[in-house]
Amino acid sequence: MAFFDLKNGMAGEILQKFSNYRVRLAIVGDFSAYTGKSITDFMYESNQGKQVNFLKSLEEALGKLSIG
């Protein structure tokens, strides 16, 4: 998926918009297919904050988004 190819800048550009407008976002899915260092580091760093998170389940996403 083009979104997860960090070289094209799509992910950064889209996620920056969410951050600029302070809209929290949870991206839910199985990310095990994305094993490159850049993308795994990107997801790890995103998950350290509250703005954008990559999570494995809807339950995790709802829990993360409900925490103020």
PEHUQUI-V18455 format. One record per residue. N is the residue number from 1. SS is DSSP state (H for helix, E for strand, - for the rest). PSI is psi in degrees with one decimal (999 if undefined). Layout:
N_SS_PSI + N_SS_PSI
//
This chain:
1_-_133.7 + 2_H_-32.1 + 3_H_-39.2 + 4_H_1.6 + 5_-_97.9 + 6_H_-20.0 + 7_H_-30.9 + 8_H_-9.8 + 9_-_-0.9 + 10_H_-48.7 + 11_H_-48.4 + 12_H_-42.2 + 13_H_-46.1 + 14_H_-47.8 + 15_H_-29.9 + 16_H_-36.5 + 17_H_-44.2 + 18_H_-43.5 + 19_H_-43.7 + 20_H_-38.0 + 21_-_8.2 + 22_-_41.8 + 23_-_122.0 + 24_-_143.4 + 25_E_132.7 + 26_E_123.6 + 27_E_118.8 + 28_E_134.0 + 29_-_-178.4 + 30_-_107.7 + 31_-_11.3 + 32_-_-21.0 + 33_-_-17.2 + 34_-_95.3 + 35_-_-1.4 + 36_-_148.1 + 37_H_-42.7 + 38_H_-48.7 + 39_H_-38.7 + 40_H_-38.2 + 41_H_-40.9 + 42_H_-47.4 + 43_H_-40.5 + 44_H_-49.9 + 45_H_-40.5 + 46_H_-40.8 + 47_H_-13.0 + 48_H_-20.0 + 49_-_-169.6 + 50_-_-10.9 + 51_-_-51.3 + 52_E_126.9 + 53_E_142.0 + 54_E_114.7 + 55_E_158.2 + 56_-_-19.9 + 57_-_159.6 + 58_H_-37.7 + 59_H_-44.5 + 60_H_-42.9 + 61_H_-47.1 + 62_H_-39.8 + 63_H_-44.2 + 64_H_-41.5 + 65_H_-25.2 + 66_H_-12.9 + 67_-_117.6 + 68_-_999
//
